[in-house]
């Protein structure tokens, strides 16, 4: 009985992985728990062991392909089953257990003609149908905003093919295989449903890849990373693997994720000795090089950063290239515009503002920020304090953490505090959600905010992470604003704006005497839906928030 090898769950937030290297070729004998294939994710590089002993009958995910958790990697069967197709290589299209290659009857002829491959793209390699993948639980369709390739262009596996925009997020769809783009099913501005065809890629290598000839050198070539790629990736992966090998300066295989990480940090891959199998450079190797460079050049970096304010100021003062231009709105900008207008037209909104003395928090933060960063891996800003105080107040005043259905005549008071954090990106304002924020301490909130903000700005946040919020915080103070009057993010009924923390002279009472002192002050503004939240409710919520922050008793939250 053949055993299907699938990509296992590799972590709570990991949904997919990149096939970096097959350690076995089709036709090889494998032993249960023996390393079978190397997988790279944005969290970790790891080896996937064989779930059973037998012969590797097929490879369904070639090197450099991106596979979702639960996707089929290959099939392991008995040696007798491997003998049925006459040669080991054609065993890949002959896998009856794989869901995609439906026409199993084509297996005996797949070694010769490449014509019948259209209905079994992954196996035969002649033509691959590109479909719109699932982009989130609540996302059913997307709009093609831009094609990055034209018909007739060559594409590499995992290379961005087109841009898709949904009401949750803008993202790039990578090519599932290397080859030539032969057709485009949905033009720019067209709407496509999840699972529908958007394009087709011809690998142009069906006959050579499926022929039995390359199967012979596969076992002998497997120890060398560059040579192992054509043997392991039965059909379409050979050109992609060789291109990836040629892309490295050292000759060791490098994954797309590692190449991107190195480029982001300006790391020369030829200067790194890989610690992976066959000398492959792993994500950990690049991060170690970044850390080593930072430790050896800490002083010059500080010196080099000194002129930054003046250069930034000069860059900001230069005229924008957008002046005098008329350009099409992005789908995300249209969605933002429609929702903001809808929010104002649907609900009765107004804003209440309080002034808060956060001098005690400023002193506490100054005292623990270095230890906090070394322990938690993120900087300690004022925002986690504001968020912690807010979720505590939401538990006491649930009408601020509610939603209204006017048609049904109902109000829902949410049982958890799912905190939306407004993030400024180059594509527009997005609001990822810290779920169950009421159960987190300040360290937990700080880590979650840092993670979500980074992935949102780099377009790696999942669509489901941009929905489900019950209350939003927008930190306009991070850009120097004293306060604003934010618009409520429907169907929520309130949003908190946090202004810039500034030192200024204020009148305080000291032993019964009014004195002027320099204090760290901030404005907090609450915009709310007056249909359900009264002015008194808003004032009580903000007063509770103010009292909690001015007391500054967060030592227990910080573990001190």
ChimeraX attribute file (.defattr): number of C-alpha atoms within 10 A of each C-alpha:
attribute: neighborCount
match mode: 1-to-1
recipient: residues
	/A:1	8
	/A:2	18
	/A:3	18
	/A:4	20
	/A:5	24
	/A:6	20
	/A:7	19
	/A:8	15
	/A:9	14
	/A:10	17
	/A:11	12
	/A:12	6
	/A:13	10
	/A:14	14
	/A:15	17
	/A:16	21
	/A:17	27
	/A:18	23
	/A:19	22
	/A:20	29
	/A:21	29
	/A:22	26
	/A:23	22
	/A:24	24
	/A:25	30
	/A:26	28
	/A:27	26
	/A:28	18
	/A:29	16
	/A:30	21
	/A:31	14
	/A:32	12
	/A:33	12
	/A:34	16
	/A:35	17
	/A:36	23
	/A:37	21
	/A:38	20
	/A:39	24
	/A:40	23
	/A:41	21
	/A:42	16
	/A:43	13
	/A:44	14
	/A:45	17
	/A:46	17
	/A:47	17
	/A:48	19
	/A:49	16
	/A:50	23
	/A:51	18
	/A:52	18
	/A:53	17
	/A:54	23
	/A:55	24
	/A:56	29
	/A:57	32
	/A:58	30
	/A:59	28
	/A:60	26
	/A:61	27
	/A:62	32
	/A:63	30
	/A:64	30
	/A:65	24
	/A:66	23
	/A:67	20
	/A:68	17
	/A:69	16
	/A:70	13
	/A:71	17
	/A:72	20
	/A:73	20
	/A:74	25
	/A:75	25
	/A:76	28
	/A:77	22
	/A:78	17
	/A:79	16
	/A:80	9
	/A:81	17
	/A:82	25
	/A:83	13
	/A:84	12
	/A:85	18
	/A:86	12
	/A:87	18
	/A:88	24
	/A:89	31
	/A:90	31
	/A:91	29
	/A:92	29
	/A:93	35
	/A:94	26
	/A:95	27
	/A:96	17
	/A:97	16
	/A:98	20
	/A:99	9
	/A:100	17
	/A:101	24
	/A:102	17
	/A:103	15
	/A:104	17
	/A:105	13
	/A:106	17
	/A:107	20
	/A:108	16
	/A:109	16
	/A:110	27
	/A:111	22
	/A:112	15
	/A:113	15
	/A:114	20
	/A:115	14
	/A:116	16
	/A:117	22
	/A:118	18
	/A:119	17
	/A:120	21
	/A:121	25
	/A:122	25
	/A:123	34
	/A:124	34
	/A:125	29
	/A:126	26
	/A:127	29
	/A:128	28
	/A:129	20
	/A:130	24
	/A:131	19
	/A:132	18
	/A:133	15
	/A:134	14
	/A:135	20
	/A:136	16
	/A:137	11
	/A:138	12
	/A:139	16
	/A:140	15
	/A:141	20
	/A:142	24
	/A:143	20
	/A:144	22
	/A:145	21
	/A:146	16
	/A:147	18
	/A:148	13
	/A:149	16
	/A:150	15
	/A:151	14
	/A:152	13
	/A:153	12
	/A:154	15
	/A:155	23
	/A:156	23
	/A:157	25
	/A:158	19
	/A:159	19
	/A:160	17
	/A:161	22
	/A:162	20
	/A:163	18
	/A:164	25
	/A:165	20
	/A:166	20
	/A:167	18
	/A:168	23
	/A:169	24
	/A:170	22
	/A:171	20
	/A:172	19
	/A:173	18
	/A:174	18
	/A:175	25
	/A:176	26
	/A:177	32
	/A:178	29
	/A:179	27
	/A:180	21
	/A:181	23
	/A:182	17
	/A:183	16
	/A:184	17
	/A:185	13
	/A:186	16
	/A:187	15
	/A:188	14
	/A:189	14
	/A:190	14
	/A:191	17
	/A:192	20
	/A:193	16
	/A:194	17
	/A:195	13
	/A:196	15
	/A:197	16
	/A:198	21
	/A:199	21
	/A:200	22
	/A:201	27
	/A:202	25
	/A:203	26
	/A:204	17
	/A:205	20
	/A:206	25
	/A:207	18
	/A:208	17
	/A:209	28
	/A:210	29
	/A:211	19
	/A:212	16
	/A:213	12
	/A:214	14
	/A:215	23
	/A:216	13
	/A:217	14
	/A:218	21
	/A:219	17
	/A:220	12
	/A:221	17
	/A:222	21
	/A:223	14
	/A:224	14
	/A:225	23
	/A:226	22
	/A:227	19
	/A:228	24
	/A:229	30
	/A:230	28
	/A:231	26
	/A:232	29
	/A:233	27
	/A:234	33
	/A:235	32
	/A:236	33
	/A:237	28
	/A:238	23
	/A:239	20
	/A:240	24
	/A:241	30
	/A:242	16
	/A:243	15
	/A:244	23
	/A:245	20
	/A:246	15
	/A:247	15
	/A:248	17
	/A:249	14
	/A:250	19
	/A:251	16
	/A:252	23
	/A:253	29
	/A:254	30
	/A:255	25
	/A:256	19
	/A:257	18
	/A:258	21
	/A:259	20
	/A:260	13
	/A:261	17
	/A:262	19
	/A:263	13
	/A:264	9
	/A:265	12
	/A:266	10
	/A:267	17
	/A:268	15
	/A:269	23
	/A:270	13
	/A:271	10
	/A:272	18
	/A:273	16
	/A:274	21
	/A:275	13
	/A:276	18
	/A:277	17
	/A:278	15
	/A:279	17
	/A:280	22
	/A:281	24
	/A:282	26
	/A:283	26
	/A:284	16
	/A:285	19
	/A:286	23
	/A:287	16
	/A:288	13
	/A:289	20
	/A:290	16
	/A:291	12
	/A:292	12
	/A:293	12
	/A:294	13
	/A:295	11
	/A:296	10
	/A:297	12
	/A:298	12
	/A:299	10
	/A:300	10
	/A:301	12
	/A:302	10
	/A:303	11
	/A:304	10
	/A:305	9
	/A:306	10
	/A:307	10
	/A:308	11
	/A:309	10
	/A:310	10
	/A:311	11
	/A:312	10
	/A:313	10
	/A:314	10
	/A:315	11
	/A:316	10
	/A:317	9
	/A:318	8
	/A:319	8
	/A:320	9
	/A:321	7
	/A:322	8
	/A:323	7
	/A:324	7
	/A:325	6
	/A:326	7
	/A:327	7
	/A:328	7
	/A:329	9
	/A:330	14
	/A:331	21
	/A:332	19
	/A:333	15
	/A:334	13
	/A:335	14
	/A:336	16
	/A:337	12
	/A:338	11
	/A:339	16
	/A:340	16
	/A:341	11
	/A:342	13
	/A:343	20
	/A:344	16
	/A:345	10
	/A:346	13
	/A:347	18
	/A:348	15
	/A:349	20
	/A:350	17
	/A:351	21
	/A:352	16
	/A:353	18
	/A:354	15
	/A:355	14
	/A:356	20
	/A:357	22
	/A:358	24
	/A:359	21
	/A:360	17
	/A:361	20
	/A:362	17
	/A:363	12
	/A:364	16
	/A:365	19
	/A:366	12
	/A:367	11
	/A:368	14
	/A:369	15
	/A:370	13
	/A:371	12
	/A:372	17
	/A:373	13
	/A:374	10
	/A:375	10
	/A:376	13
	/A:377	13
	/A:378	18
	/A:379	16
	/A:380	22
	/A:381	13
	/A:382	18
	/A:383	20
	/A:384	19
	/A:385	23
	/A:386	21
	/A:387	25
	/A:388	26
	/A:389	21
	/A:390	26
	/A:391	23
	/A:392	17
	/A:393	21
	/A:394	22
	/A:395	16
	/A:396	13
	/A:397	17
	/A:398	17
	/A:399	22
	/A:400	27
	/A:401	28
	/A:402	22
	/A:403	21
	/A:404	20
	/A:405	10
	/A:406	9
	/A:407	6
	/A:408	7
	/A:409	7
	/A:410	10
	/A:411	13
	/A:412	12
	/A:413	15
	/A:414	17
	/A:415	13
	/A:416	18
	/A:417	25
	/A:418	22
	/A:419	27
	/A:420	26
	/A:421	25
	/A:422	19
	/A:423	21
	/A:424	17
	/A:425	14
	/A:426	8
	/A:427	14
	/A:428	12
	/A:429	15
	/A:430	20
	/A:431	23
	/A:432	28
	/A:433	26
	/A:434	24
	/A:435	20
	/A:436	15
	/A:437	22
	/A:438	22
	/A:439	13
	/A:440	16
	/A:441	18
	/A:442	22
	/A:443	23
	/A:444	17
	/A:445	23
	/A:446	23
	/A:447	17
	/A:448	19
	/A:449	23
	/A:450	15
	/A:451	14
	/A:452	22
	/A:453	23
	/A:454	15
	/A:455	14
	/A:456	22
	/A:457	17
	/A:458	11
	/A:459	15
	/A:460	16
	/A:461	20
	/A:462	20
	/A:463	20
	/A:464	16
	/A:465	20
	/A:466	21
	/A:467	18
	/A:468	16
	/A:469	24
	/A:470	26
	/A:471	28
	/A:472	28
	/A:473	23
	/A:474	21
	/A:475	24
	/A:476	19
	/A:477	20
	/A:478	14
	/A:479	10
	/A:480	12
	/A:481	14
	/A:482	19
	/A:483	19
	/A:484	21
	/A:485	18
	/A:486	21
	/A:487	23
	/A:488	26
	/A:489	23
	/A:490	21
	/A:491	18
	/A:492	20
	/A:493	28
	/A:494	30
	/A:495	28
	/A:496	28
	/A:497	25
	/A:498	25
	/A:499	23
	/A:500	20
	/A:501	22
	/A:502	17
	/A:503	15
	/A:504	11
	/A:505	12
	/A:506	14
	/A:507	12
	/A:508	14
	/A:509	10
	/A:510	10
	/A:511	7
	/A:512	7
	/A:513	9
	/A:514	11
	/A:515	12
	/A:516	13
	/A:517	14
	/A:518	13
	/A:519	19
	/A:520	20
	/A:521	21
	/A:522	21
	/A:523	21
	/A:524	24
	/A:525	25
	/A:526	25
	/A:527	23
	/A:528	29
	/A:529	28
	/A:530	17
	/A:531	13
	/A:532	18
	/A:533	19
	/A:534	14
	/A:535	15
	/A:536	10
	/A:537	17
	/A:538	23
	/A:539	15
	/A:540	15
	/A:541	20
	/A:542	24
	/A:543	16
	/A:544	17
	/A:545	23
	/A:546	21
	/A:547	13
	/A:548	21
	/A:549	22
	/A:550	15
	/A:551	13
	/A:552	17
	/A:553	13
	/A:554	20
	/A:555	12
	/A:556	9
	/A:557	14
	/A:558	15
	/A:559	10
	/A:560	7
